[in-house]
Amino acid sequence: MVTGAIGPVGRQVVAAVAAGGAGVRAVTRHPATAPVVGGVENVSALDSASPIGAGYRRLEDRAADRLLRR
């Protein structure tokens, strides 16, 4: 699983892992616009019904809480 999969670093990580033959779950906020690469499953980080999306939302909430406490 790679988060930030369509960002400058994440895109390279996804390509390298997929080239090595491993399956990749690419987590992104916009899976419809993510590049299609063989062996890569694009997953939405914003779908709160999925375990990945729910975890992403919890991380965002914690980060927001920390910023508001400053």
PQR file with spaces between the fields and no chain letter, atoms N, CA, C, O and H, PARSE charges and radii, in Angstrom:
ATOM       1  N    MET     1       0.846   -1.162    0.000 -0.4000 1.5000
ATOM       2  CA   MET     1       0.000    0.000    0.000 -0.0000 2.0000
ATOM       3  C    MET     1       0.897    1.232    0.000  0.5500 1.7000
ATOM       4  O    MET     1       1.794    1.359    0.834 -0.5500 1.4000
ATOM       5  N    VAL     2       0.653    2.120   -0.924 -0.4000 1.5000
ATOM       6  CA   VAL     2       1.418    3.363   -1.042 -0.0000 2.0000
ATOM       7  C    VAL     2       0.431    4.516   -0.952  0.5500 1.7000
ATOM       8  O    VAL     2      -0.509    4.599   -1.742 -0.5500 1.4000
ATOM       9  H    VAL     2      -0.075    2.017   -1.602  0.4000 1.0000
ATOM      10  N    THR     3       0.645    5.406    0.014 -0.4000 1.5000
ATOM      11  CA   THR     3      -0.196    6.598    0.104 -0.0000 2.0000
ATOM      12  C    THR     3       0.457    7.716   -0.697  0.5500 1.7000
ATOM      13  O    THR     3       1.670    7.717   -0.903 -0.5500 1.4000
ATOM      14  H    THR     3       1.409    5.339    0.656  0.4000 1.0000
ATOM      15  N    GLY     4      -0.352    8.662   -1.144 -0.4000 1.5000
ATOM      16  CA   GLY     4       0.179    9.746   -1.970 -0.0000 2.0000
ATOM      17  C    GLY     4       0.688    9.216   -3.296  0.5500 1.7000
ATOM      18  O    GLY     4       1.697    9.685   -3.824 -0.5500 1.4000
ATOM      19  H    GLY     4      -1.338    8.661   -0.976  0.4000 1.0000
ATOM      20  N    ALA     5      -0.018    8.240   -3.824 -0.4000 1.5000
ATOM      21  CA   ALA     5       0.470    7.474   -4.971 -0.0000 2.0000
ATOM      22  C    ALA     5       0.582    8.251   -6.269  0.5500 1.7000
ATOM      23  O    ALA     5       1.269    7.797   -7.183 -0.5500 1.4000
ATOM      24  H    ALA     5      -0.837    7.859   -3.396  0.4000 1.0000
ATOM      25  N    ILE     6      -0.067    9.408   -6.390 -0.4000 1.5000
ATOM      26  CA   ILE     6       0.077   10.161   -7.635 -0.0000 2.0000
ATOM      27  C    ILE     6       0.941   11.406   -7.451  0.5500 1.7000
ATOM      28  O    ILE     6       1.081   12.214   -8.369 -0.5500 1.4000
ATOM      29  H    ILE     6      -0.625    9.777   -5.647  0.4000 1.0000
ATOM      30  N    GLY     7       1.514   11.555   -6.265 -0.4000 1.5000
ATOM      31  CA   GLY     7       2.451   12.651   -6.031 -0.0000 2.0000
ATOM      32  C    GLY     7       3.801   12.333   -6.660  0.5500 1.7000
ATOM      33  O    GLY     7       3.996   11.232   -7.173 -0.5500 1.4000
ATOM      34  H    GLY     7       1.400   10.898   -5.519  0.4000 1.0000
ATOM      35  N    PRO     8       4.732   13.277   -6.628 -0.5600 1.5000
ATOM      36  CA   PRO     8       6.016   13.082   -7.297  0.2800 2.0000
ATOM      37  C    PRO     8       6.823   11.899   -6.757  0.5500 1.7000
ATOM      38  O    PRO     8       7.461   11.185   -7.531 -0.5500 1.4000
ATOM      39  N    VAL     9       6.801   11.686   -5.455 -0.4000 1.5000
ATOM      40  CA   VAL     9       7.548   10.568   -4.873 -0.0000 2.0000
ATOM      41  C    VAL     9       6.719    9.288   -4.936  0.5500 1.7000
ATOM      42  O    VAL     9       7.225    8.236   -5.326 -0.5500 1.4000
ATOM      43  H    VAL     9       6.283   12.266   -4.827  0.4000 1.0000
ATOM      44  N    GLY    10       5.455    9.375   -4.554 -0.4000 1.5000
ATOM      45  CA   GLY    10       4.591    8.199   -4.549 -0.0000 2.0000
ATOM      46  C    GLY    10       4.483    7.542   -5.909  0.5500 1.7000
ATOM      47  O    GLY    10       4.457    6.315   -6.009 -0.5500 1.4000
ATOM      48  H    GLY    10       5.044   10.229   -4.237  0.4000 1.0000
ATOM      49  N    ARG    11       4.420    8.341   -6.949 -0.4000 1.5000
ATOM      50  CA   ARG    11       4.335    7.813   -8.316 -0.0000 2.0000
ATOM      51  C    ARG    11       5.554    6.949   -8.633  0.5500 1.7000
ATOM      52  O    ARG    11       5.428    5.894   -9.256 -0.5500 1.4000
ATOM      53  H    ARG    11       4.441    9.338   -6.868  0.4000 1.0000
ATOM      54  N    GLN    12       6.731    7.397   -8.205 -0.4000 1.5000
ATOM      55  CA   GLN    12       7.956    6.634   -8.444 -0.0000 2.0000
ATOM      56  C    GLN    12       7.989    5.353   -7.621  0.5500 1.7000
ATOM      57  O    GLN    12       8.441    4.311   -8.098 -0.5500 1.4000
ATOM      58  H    GLN    12       6.834    8.253   -7.699  0.4000 1.0000
ATOM      59  N    VAL    13       7.508    5.434   -6.383 -0.4000 1.5000
ATOM      60  CA   VAL    13       7.464    4.247   -5.525 -0.0000 2.0000
ATOM      61  C    VAL    13       6.527    3.198   -6.122  0.5500 1.7000
ATOM      62  O    VAL    13       6.871    2.018   -6.187 -0.5500 1.4000
ATOM      63  H    VAL    13       7.141    6.280   -5.995  0.4000 1.0000
ATOM      64  N    VAL    14       5.345    3.631   -6.556 -0.4000 1.5000
ATOM      65  CA   VAL    14       4.384    2.712   -7.165 -0.0000 2.0000
ATOM      66  C    VAL    14       4.996    2.035   -8.390  0.5500 1.7000
ATOM      67  O    VAL    14       4.890    0.818   -8.543 -0.5500 1.4000
ATOM      68  H    VAL    14       5.066    4.590   -6.503  0.4000 1.0000
ATOM      69  N    ALA    15       5.628    2.806   -9.253 -0.4000 1.5000
ATOM      70  CA   ALA    15       6.225    2.251  -10.467 -0.0000 2.0000
ATOM      71  C    ALA    15       7.321    1.240  -10.136  0.5500 1.7000
ATOM      72  O    ALA    15       7.403    0.186  -10.768 -0.5500 1.4000
ATOM      73  H    ALA    15       5.714    3.795   -9.130  0.4000 1.0000
ATOM      74  N    ALA    16       8.158    1.550   -9.155 -0.4000 1.5000
ATOM      75  CA   ALA    16       9.257    0.659   -8.787 -0.0000 2.0000
ATOM      76  C    ALA    16       8.746   -0.651   -8.186  0.5500 1.7000
ATOM      77  O    ALA    16       9.237   -1.727   -8.525 -0.5500 1.4000
ATOM      78  H    ALA    16       8.092    2.406   -8.642  0.4000 1.0000
ATOM      79  N    VAL    17       7.773   -0.556   -7.303 -0.4000 1.5000
ATOM      80  CA   VAL    17       7.226   -1.757   -6.672 -0.0000 2.0000
ATOM      81  C    VAL    17       6.512   -2.617   -7.711  0.5500 1.7000
ATOM      82  O    VAL    17       6.683   -3.836   -7.735 -0.5500 1.4000
ATOM      83  H    VAL    17       7.374    0.319   -7.027  0.4000 1.0000
ATOM      84  N    ALA    18       5.715   -1.988   -8.567 -0.4000 1.5000
ATOM      85  CA   ALA    18       5.002   -2.729   -9.608 -0.0000 2.0000
ATOM      86  C    ALA    18       5.984   -3.374  -10.585  0.5500 1.7000
ATOM      87  O    ALA    18       5.757   -4.497  -11.036 -0.5500 1.4000
ATOM      88  H    ALA    18       5.576   -0.998   -8.548  0.4000 1.0000
ATOM      89  N    ALA    19       7.069   -2.678  -10.915 -0.4000 1.5000
ATOM      90  CA   ALA    19       8.076   -3.224  -11.830 -0.0000 2.0000
ATOM      91  C    ALA    19       8.767   -4.443  -11.224  0.5500 1.7000
ATOM      92  O    ALA    19       9.233   -5.328  -11.941 -0.5500 1.4000
ATOM      93  H    ALA    19       7.253   -1.766  -10.549  0.4000 1.0000
ATOM      94  N    GLY    20       8.824   -4.472   -9.898 -0.4000 1.5000
ATOM      95  CA   GLY    20       9.428   -5.617   -9.204 -0.0000 2.0000
ATOM      96  C    GLY    20       8.511   -6.821   -9.142  0.5500 1.7000
ATOM      97  O    GLY    20       8.905   -7.881   -8.655 -0.5500 1.4000
ATOM      98  H    GLY    20       8.445   -3.753   -9.316  0.4000 1.0000
ATOM      99  N    GLY    21       7.280   -6.666   -9.637 -0.4000 1.5000
ATOM     100  CA   GLY    21       6.360   -7.790   -9.699 -0.0000 2.0000
ATOM     101  C    GLY    21       5.387   -7.893   -8.534  0.5500 1.7000
ATOM     102  O    GLY    21       4.545   -8.790   -8.513 -0.5500 1.4000
ATOM     103  H    GLY    21       6.960   -5.805  -10.033  0.4000 1.0000
ATOM     104  N    ALA    22       5.487   -7.000   -7.576 -0.4000 1.5000
ATOM     105  CA   ALA    22       4.577   -7.042   -6.429 -0.0000 2.0000
ATOM     106  C    ALA    22       3.287   -6.300   -6.756  0.5500 1.7000
ATOM     107  O    ALA    22       3.297   -5.339   -7.525 -0.5500 1.4000
ATOM     108  H    ALA    22       6.172   -6.271   -7.594  0.4000 1.0000
ATOM     109  N    GLY    23       2.198   -6.738   -6.181 -0.4000 1.5000
ATOM     110  CA   GLY    23       0.944   -6.011   -6.313 -0.0000 2.0000
ATOM     111  C    GLY    23       1.002   -4.751   -5.475  0.5500 1.7000
ATOM     112  O    GLY    23       1.630   -4.734   -4.417 -0.5500 1.4000
ATOM     113  H    GLY    23       2.191   -7.519   -5.556  0.4000 1.0000
ATOM     114  N    VAL    24       0.360   -3.712   -5.933 -0.4000 1.5000
ATOM     115  CA   VAL    24       0.391   -2.432   -5.227 -0.0000 2.0000
ATOM     116  C    VAL    24      -1.026   -1.921   -5.062  0.5500 1.7000
ATOM     117  O    VAL    24      -1.819   -1.939   -6.004 -0.5500 1.4000
ATOM     118  H    VAL    24      -0.151   -3.726   -6.792  0.4000 1.0000
ATOM     119  N    ARG    25      -1.340   -1.465   -3.860 -0.4000 1.5000
ATOM     120  CA   ARG    25      -2.586   -0.742   -3.622 -0.0000 2.0000
ATOM     121  C    ARG    25      -2.187    0.716   -3.480  0.5500 1.7000
ATOM     122  O    ARG    25      -1.523    1.093   -2.515 -0.5500 1.4000
ATOM     123  H    ARG    25      -0.696   -1.450   -3.095  0.4000 1.0000
ATOM     124  N    ALA    26      -2.590    1.529   -4.437 -0.4000 1.5000
ATOM     125  CA   ALA    26      -2.217    2.934   -4.489 -0.0000 2.0000
ATOM     126  C    ALA    26      -3.345    3.778   -3.894  0.5500 1.7000
ATOM     127  O    ALA    26      -4.436    3.857   -4.458 -0.5500 1.4000
ATOM     128  H    ALA    26      -3.129    1.222   -5.221  0.4000 1.0000
ATOM     129  N    VAL    27      -3.072    4.401   -2.758 -0.4000 1.5000
ATOM     130  CA   VAL    27      -4.074    5.204   -2.069 -0.0000 2.0000
ATOM     131  C    VAL    27      -3.914    6.663   -2.495  0.5500 1.7000
ATOM     132  O    VAL    27      -2.839    7.250   -2.374 -0.5500 1.4000
ATOM     133  H    VAL    27      -2.185    4.337   -2.300  0.4000 1.0000
ATOM     134  N    THR    28      -5.000    7.223   -2.991 -0.4000 1.5000
ATOM     135  CA   THR    28      -4.978    8.604   -3.460 -0.0000 2.0000
ATOM     136  C    THR    28      -6.336    9.243   -3.232  0.5500 1.7000
ATOM     137  O    THR    28      -7.342    8.543   -3.109 -0.5500 1.4000
ATOM     138  H    THR    28      -5.874    6.746   -3.089  0.4000 1.0000
ATOM     139  N    ARG    29      -6.372   10.544   -3.175 -0.4000 1.5000
ATOM     140  CA   ARG    29      -7.655   11.242   -3.027 -0.0000 2.0000
ATOM     141  C    ARG    29      -8.466   11.209   -4.307  0.5500 1.7000
ATOM     142  O    ARG    29      -9.684   11.383   -4.270 -0.5500 1.4000
ATOM     143  H    ARG    29      -5.555   11.113   -3.275  0.4000 1.0000
ATOM     144  N    HIS    30      -7.816   10.989   -5.437 -0.4000 1.5000
ATOM     145  CA   HIS    30      -8.501   11.017   -6.732 -0.0000 2.0000
ATOM     146  C    HIS    30      -8.122    9.795   -7.578  0.5500 1.7000
ATOM     147  O    HIS    30      -7.375    9.930   -8.547 -0.5500 1.4000
ATOM     148  H    HIS    30      -6.826   10.847   -5.468  0.4000 1.0000
ATOM     149  N    PRO    31      -8.625    8.609   -7.225 -0.5600 1.5000
ATOM     150  CA   PRO    31      -8.227    7.399   -7.955  0.2800 2.0000
ATOM     151  C    PRO    31      -8.636    7.412   -9.427  0.5500 1.7000
ATOM     152  O    PRO    31      -7.998    6.747  -10.243 -0.5500 1.4000
ATOM     153  N    ALA    32      -9.675    8.146   -9.778 -0.4000 1.5000
ATOM     154  CA   ALA    32     -10.114    8.184  -11.179 -0.0000 2.0000
ATOM     155  C    ALA    32      -9.078    8.854  -12.079  0.5500 1.7000
ATOM     156  O    ALA    32      -9.022    8.566  -13.275 -0.5500 1.4000
ATOM     157  H    ALA    32     -10.193    8.686   -9.115  0.4000 1.0000
ATOM     158  N    THR    33      -8.261    9.743  -11.521 -0.4000 1.5000
ATOM     159  CA   THR    33      -7.258   10.436  -12.321 -0.0000 2.0000
ATOM     160  C    THR    33      -5.866    9.837  -12.157  0.5500 1.7000
ATOM     161  O    THR    33      -4.905   10.311  -12.763 -0.5500 1.4000
ATOM     162  H    THR    33      -8.306    9.978  -10.550  0.4000 1.0000
ATOM     163  N    ALA    34      -5.761    8.802  -11.343 -0.4000 1.5000
ATOM     164  CA   ALA    34      -4.460    8.155  -11.140 -0.0000 2.0000
ATOM     165  C    ALA    34      -4.065    7.375  -12.384  0.5500 1.7000
ATOM     166  O    ALA    34      -4.922    6.824  -13.075 -0.5500 1.4000
ATOM     167  H    ALA    34      -6.541    8.417  -10.851  0.4000 1.0000
ATOM     168  N    PRO    35      -2.768    7.328  -12.668 -0.5600 1.5000
ATOM     169  CA   PRO    35      -2.331    6.563  -13.831  0.2800 2.0000
ATOM     170  C    PRO    35      -2.661    5.079  -13.668  0.5500 1.7000
ATOM     171  O    PRO    35      -2.603    4.538  -12.564 -0.5500 1.4000
ATOM     172  N    VAL    36      -3.001    4.443  -14.760 -0.4000 1.5000
ATOM     173  CA   VAL    36      -3.292    3.010  -14.735 -0.0000 2.0000
ATOM     174  C    VAL    36      -2.000    2.271  -15.028  0.5500 1.7000
ATOM     175  O    VAL    36      -1.403    2.424  -16.094 -0.5500 1.4000
ATOM     176  H    VAL    36      -3.048    4.883  -15.657  0.4000 1.0000
ATOM     177  N    VAL    37      -1.581    1.470  -14.065 -0.4000 1.5000
ATOM     178  CA   VAL    37      -0.353    0.695  -14.185 -0.0000 2.0000
ATOM     179  C    VAL    37      -0.704   -0.750  -13.878  0.5500 1.7000
ATOM     180  O    VAL    37      -1.442   -1.022  -12.931 -0.5500 1.4000
ATOM     181  H    VAL    37      -2.065    1.346  -13.199  0.4000 1.0000
ATOM     182  N    GLY    38      -0.185   -1.677  -14.665 -0.4000 1.5000
ATOM     183  CA   GLY    38      -0.461   -3.093  -14.426 -0.0000 2.0000
ATOM     184  C    GLY    38      -0.058   -3.517  -13.027  0.5500 1.7000
ATOM     185  O    GLY    38       1.024   -3.162  -12.560 -0.5500 1.4000
ATOM     186  H    GLY    38       0.415   -1.457  -15.435  0.4000 1.0000
ATOM     187  N    GLY    39      -0.911   -4.268  -12.354 -0.4000 1.5000
ATOM     188  CA   GLY    39      -0.621   -4.745  -11.006 -0.0000 2.0000
ATOM     189  C    GLY    39      -0.904   -3.730   -9.923  0.5500 1.7000
ATOM     190  O    GLY    39      -0.585   -3.968   -8.758 -0.5500 1.4000
ATOM     191  H    GLY    39      -1.790   -4.556  -12.734  0.4000 1.0000
ATOM     192  N    VAL    40      -1.501   -2.594  -10.280 -0.4000 1.5000
ATOM     193  CA   VAL    40      -1.778   -1.539   -9.306 -0.0000 2.0000
ATOM     194  C    VAL    40      -3.282   -1.360   -9.165  0.5500 1.7000
ATOM     195  O    VAL    40      -3.999   -1.191  -10.152 -0.5500 1.4000
ATOM     196  H    VAL    40      -1.760   -2.401  -11.226  0.4000 1.0000
ATOM     197  N    GLU    41      -3.747   -1.401   -7.921 -0.4000 1.5000
ATOM     198  CA   GLU    41      -5.153   -1.132   -7.611 -0.0000 2.0000
ATOM     199  C    GLU    41      -5.231    0.280   -7.035  0.5500 1.7000
ATOM     200  O    GLU    41      -4.635    0.554   -5.994 -0.5500 1.4000
ATOM     201  H    GLU    41      -3.166   -1.539   -7.119  0.4000 1.0000
ATOM     202  N    ASN    42      -5.946    1.163   -7.689 -0.4000 1.5000
ATOM     203  CA   ASN    42      -6.118    2.531   -7.189 -0.0000 2.0000
ATOM     204  C    ASN    42      -7.281    2.554   -6.210  0.5500 1.7000
ATOM     205  O    ASN    42      -8.381    2.104   -6.531 -0.5500 1.4000
ATOM     206  H    ASN    42      -6.430    0.941   -8.535  0.4000 1.0000
ATOM     207  N    VAL    43      -7.033    3.085   -5.007 -0.4000 1.5000
ATOM     208  CA   VAL    43      -8.011    3.095   -3.926 -0.0000 2.0000
ATOM     209  C    VAL    43      -8.214    4.530   -3.453  0.5500 1.7000
ATOM     210  O    VAL    43      -7.256    5.296   -3.349 -0.5500 1.4000
ATOM     211  H    VAL    43      -6.140    3.451   -4.747  0.4000 1.0000
ATOM     212  N    SER    44      -9.455    4.890   -3.169 -0.4000 1.5000
ATOM     213  CA   SER    44      -9.756    6.237   -2.691 -0.0000 2.0000
ATOM     214  C    SER    44      -9.458    6.381   -1.205  0.5500 1.7000
ATOM     215  O    SER    44      -9.887    5.563   -0.392 -0.5500 1.4000
ATOM     216  H    SER    44     -10.234    4.268   -3.254  0.4000 1.0000
ATOM     217  N    ALA    45      -8.727    7.421   -0.864 -0.4000 1.5000
ATOM     218  CA   ALA    45      -8.467    7.735    0.536 -0.0000 2.0000
ATOM     219  C    ALA    45      -9.640    8.485    1.151  0.5500 1.7000
ATOM     220  O    ALA    45      -9.697    8.654    2.369 -0.5500 1.4000
ATOM     221  H    ALA    45      -8.378    8.086   -1.525  0.4000 1.0000
ATOM     222  N    LEU    46     -10.574    8.936    0.323 -0.4000 1.5000
ATOM     223  CA   LEU    46     -11.675    9.759    0.815 -0.0000 2.0000
ATOM     224  C    LEU    46     -12.953    8.972    1.055  0.5500 1.7000
ATOM     225  O    LEU    46     -13.920    9.521    1.582 -0.5500 1.4000
ATOM     226  H    LEU    46     -10.527    8.798   -0.666  0.4000 1.0000
ATOM     227  N    ASP    47     -12.980    7.698    0.681 -0.4000 1.5000
ATOM     228  CA   ASP    47     -14.167    6.874    0.874 -0.0000 2.0000
ATOM     229  C    ASP    47     -14.216    6.418    2.324  0.5500 1.7000
ATOM     230  O    ASP    47     -13.585    5.423    2.682 -0.5500 1.4000
ATOM     231  H    ASP    47     -12.194    7.252    0.253  0.4000 1.0000
ATOM     232  N    SER    48     -14.949    7.127    3.154 -0.4000 1.5000
ATOM     233  CA   SER    48     -14.968    6.821    4.585 -0.0000 2.0000
ATOM     234  C    SER    48     -15.637    5.489    4.887  0.5500 1.7000
ATOM     235  O    SER    48     -15.557    5.009    6.017 -0.5500 1.4000
ATOM     236  H    SER    48     -15.461    7.936    2.864  0.4000 1.0000
ATOM     237  N    ALA    49     -16.297    4.876    3.899 -0.4000 1.5000
ATOM     238  CA   ALA    49     -16.904    3.556    4.114 -0.0000 2.0000
ATOM     239  C    ALA    49     -15.854    2.459    4.066  0.5500 1.7000
ATOM     240  O    ALA    49     -16.097    1.359    4.562 -0.5500 1.4000
ATOM     241  H    ALA    49     -16.362    5.266    2.981  0.4000 1.0000
ATOM     242  N    SER    50     -14.689    2.730    3.479 -0.4000 1.5000
ATOM     243  CA   SER    50     -13.647    1.711    3.402 -0.0000 2.0000
ATOM     244  C    SER    50     -12.709    1.858    4.600  0.5500 1.7000
ATOM     245  O    SER    50     -12.565    2.956    5.137 -0.5500 1.4000
ATOM     246  H    SER    50     -14.492    3.624    3.076  0.4000 1.0000
ATOM     247  N    PRO    51     -12.072    0.770    5.023 -0.5600 1.5000
ATOM     248  CA   PRO    51     -11.121    0.867    6.138  0.2800 2.0000
ATOM     249  C    PRO    51      -9.983    1.841    5.854  0.5500 1.7000
ATOM     250  O    PRO    51      -9.523    2.536    6.760 -0.5500 1.4000
ATOM     251  N    ILE    52      -9.525    1.898    4.600 -0.4000 1.5000
ATOM     252  CA   ILE    52      -8.442    2.817    4.254 -0.0000 2.0000
ATOM     253  C    ILE    52      -8.911    4.260    4.382  0.5500 1.7000
ATOM     254  O    ILE    52      -8.219    5.091    4.971 -0.5500 1.4000
ATOM     255  H    ILE    52      -9.900    1.334    3.865  0.4000 1.0000
ATOM     256  N    GLY    53     -10.082    4.559    3.834 -0.4000 1.5000
ATOM     257  CA   GLY    53     -10.618    5.908    3.913 -0.0000 2.0000
ATOM     258  C    GLY    53     -10.896    6.334    5.344  0.5500 1.7000
ATOM     259  O    GLY    53     -10.633    7.475    5.723 -0.5500 1.4000
ATOM     260  H    GLY    53     -10.644    3.884    3.356  0.4000 1.0000
ATOM     261  N    ALA    54     -11.427    5.414    6.134 -0.4000 1.5000
ATOM     262  CA   ALA    54     -11.726    5.733    7.537 -0.0000 2.0000
ATOM     263  C    ALA    54     -10.437    6.036    8.298  0.5500 1.7000
ATOM     264  O    ALA    54     -10.399    6.964    9.106 -0.5500 1.4000
ATOM     265  H    ALA    54     -11.641    4.487    5.826  0.4000 1.0000
ATOM     266  N    GLY    55      -9.380    5.259    8.044 -0.4000 1.5000
ATOM     267  CA   GLY    55      -8.092    5.508    8.698 -0.0000 2.0000
ATOM     268  C    GLY    55      -7.500    6.829    8.267  0.5500 1.7000
ATOM     269  O    GLY    55      -6.937    7.554    9.087 -0.5500 1.4000
ATOM     270  H    GLY    55      -9.411    4.505    7.388  0.4000 1.0000
ATOM     271  N    TYR    56      -7.619    7.151    6.993 -0.4000 1.5000
ATOM     272  CA   TYR    56      -7.117    8.418    6.458 -0.0000 2.0000
ATOM     273  C    TYR    56      -7.831    9.584    7.136  0.5500 1.7000
ATOM     274  O    TYR    56      -7.199   10.565    7.528 -0.5500 1.4000
ATOM     275  H    TYR    56      -8.076    6.561    6.327  0.4000 1.0000
ATOM     276  N    ARG    57      -9.135    9.472    7.268 -0.4000 1.5000
ATOM     277  CA   ARG    57      -9.904   10.546    7.920 -0.0000 2.0000
ATOM     278  C    ARG    57      -9.471   10.722    9.373  0.5500 1.7000
ATOM     279  O    ARG    57      -9.378   11.852    9.854 -0.5500 1.4000
ATOM     280  H    ARG    57      -9.648    8.675    6.949  0.4000 1.0000
ATOM     281  N    ARG    58      -9.203    9.613   10.083 -0.4000 1.5000
ATOM     282  CA   ARG    58      -8.752    9.731   11.479 -0.0000 2.0000
ATOM     283  C    ARG    58      -7.416   10.453   11.545  0.5500 1.7000
ATOM     284  O    ARG    58      -7.200   11.272   12.438 -0.5500 1.4000
ATOM     285  H    ARG    58      -9.278    8.696    9.692  0.4000 1.0000
ATOM     286  N    LEU    59      -6.521   10.162   10.616 -0.4000 1.5000
ATOM     287  CA   LEU    59      -5.229   10.856   10.596 -0.0000 2.0000
ATOM     288  C    LEU    59      -5.414   12.343   10.332  0.5500 1.7000
ATOM     289  O    LEU    59      -4.783   13.177   10.982 -0.5500 1.4000
ATOM     290  H    LEU    59      -6.696    9.496    9.891  0.4000 1.0000
ATOM     291  N    GLU    60      -6.282   12.677    9.377 -0.4000 1.5000
ATOM     292  CA   GLU    60      -6.555   14.090    9.092 -0.0000 2.0000
ATOM     293  C    GLU    60      -7.131   14.795   10.320  0.5500 1.7000
ATOM     294  O    GLU    60      -6.747   15.922   10.631 -0.5500 1.4000
ATOM     295  H    GLU    60      -6.795   12.000    8.850  0.4000 1.0000
ATOM     296  N    ASP    61      -8.054   14.128   11.014 -0.4000 1.5000
ATOM     297  CA   ASP    61      -8.668   14.720   12.196 -0.0000 2.0000
ATOM     298  C    ASP    61      -7.628   14.973   13.281  0.5500 1.7000
ATOM     299  O    ASP    61      -7.647   16.022   13.924 -0.5500 1.4000
ATOM     300  H    ASP    61      -8.366   13.212   10.761  0.4000 1.0000
ATOM     301  N    ARG    62      -6.719   14.018   13.491 -0.4000 1.5000
ATOM     302  CA   ARG    62      -5.680   14.201   14.508 -0.0000 2.0000
ATOM     303  C    ARG    62      -4.761   15.360   14.140  0.5500 1.7000
ATOM     304  O    ARG    62      -4.381   16.153   15.002 -0.5500 1.4000
ATOM     305  H    ARG    62      -6.704   13.165   12.969  0.4000 1.0000
ATOM     306  N    ALA    63      -4.405   15.459   12.869 -0.4000 1.5000
ATOM     307  CA   ALA    63      -3.525   16.550   12.430 -0.0000 2.0000
ATOM     308  C    ALA    63      -4.226   17.899   12.636  0.5500 1.7000
ATOM     309  O    ALA    63      -3.601   18.859   13.086 -0.5500 1.4000
ATOM     310  H    ALA    63      -4.714   14.815   12.169  0.4000 1.0000
ATOM     311  N    ALA    64      -5.498   17.970   12.313 -0.4000 1.5000
ATOM     312  CA   ALA    64      -6.250   19.212   12.506 -0.0000 2.0000
ATOM     313  C    ALA    64      -6.326   19.565   13.992  0.5500 1.7000
ATOM     314  O    ALA    64      -6.173   20.730   14.360 -0.5500 1.4000
ATOM     315  H    ALA    64      -6.005   17.190   11.948  0.4000 1.0000
ATOM     316  N    ASP    65      -6.558   18.577   14.839 -0.4000 1.5000
ATOM     317  CA   ASP    65      -6.606   18.825   16.278 -0.0000 2.0000
ATOM     318  C    ASP    65      -5.283   19.404   16.790  0.5500 1.7000
ATOM     319  O    ASP    65      -5.273   20.334   17.596 -0.5500 1.4000
ATOM     320  H    ASP    65      -6.682   17.631   14.540  0.4000 1.0000
ATOM     321  N    ARG    66      -4.176   18.846   16.315 -0.4000 1.5000
ATOM     322  CA   ARG    66      -2.865   19.335   16.745 -0.0000 2.0000
ATOM     323  C    ARG    66      -2.632   20.769   16.304  0.5500 1.7000
ATOM     324  O    ARG    66      -2.089   21.575   17.060 -0.5500 1.4000
ATOM     325  H    ARG    66      -4.184   18.090   15.660  0.4000 1.0000
ATOM     326  N    LEU    67      -3.040   21.089   15.088 -0.4000 1.5000
ATOM     327  CA   LEU    67      -2.865   22.461   14.595 -0.0000 2.0000
ATOM     328  C    LEU    67      -3.721   23.453   15.383  0.5500 1.7000
ATOM     329  O    LEU    67      -3.293   24.571   15.669 -0.5500 1.4000
ATOM     330  H    LEU    67      -3.482   20.435   14.474  0.4000 1.0000
ATOM     331  N    LEU    68      -4.930   23.028   15.725 -0.4000 1.5000
ATOM     332  CA   LEU    68      -5.829   23.936   16.457 -0.0000 2.0000
ATOM     333  C    LEU    68      -5.378   24.164   17.887  0.5500 1.7000
ATOM     334  O    LEU    68      -5.691   25.200   18.473 -0.5500 1.4000
ATOM     335  H    LEU    68      -5.278   22.120   15.492  0.4000 1.0000
ATOM     336  N    ARG    69      -4.646   23.213   18.462 -0.4000 1.5000
ATOM     337  CA   ARG    69      -4.174   23.367   19.840 -0.0000 2.0000
ATOM     338  C    ARG    69      -3.025   24.347   19.964  0.5500 1.7000
ATOM     339  O    ARG    69      -2.749   24.837   21.059 -0.5500 1.4000
ATOM     340  H    ARG    69      -4.391   22.372   17.985  0.4000 1.0000
ATOM     341  N    ARG    70      -2.352   24.642   18.867 -0.4000 1.5000
ATOM     342  CA   ARG    70      -1.169   25.542   18.928 -0.0000 2.0000
ATOM     343  C    ARG    70      -1.560   26.950   19.146  0.5500 1.7000
ATOM     344  O    ARG    70      -0.698   27.825   19.221 -0.5500 1.4000
ATOM     345  H    ARG    70      -2.576   24.244   17.978  0.4000 1.0000
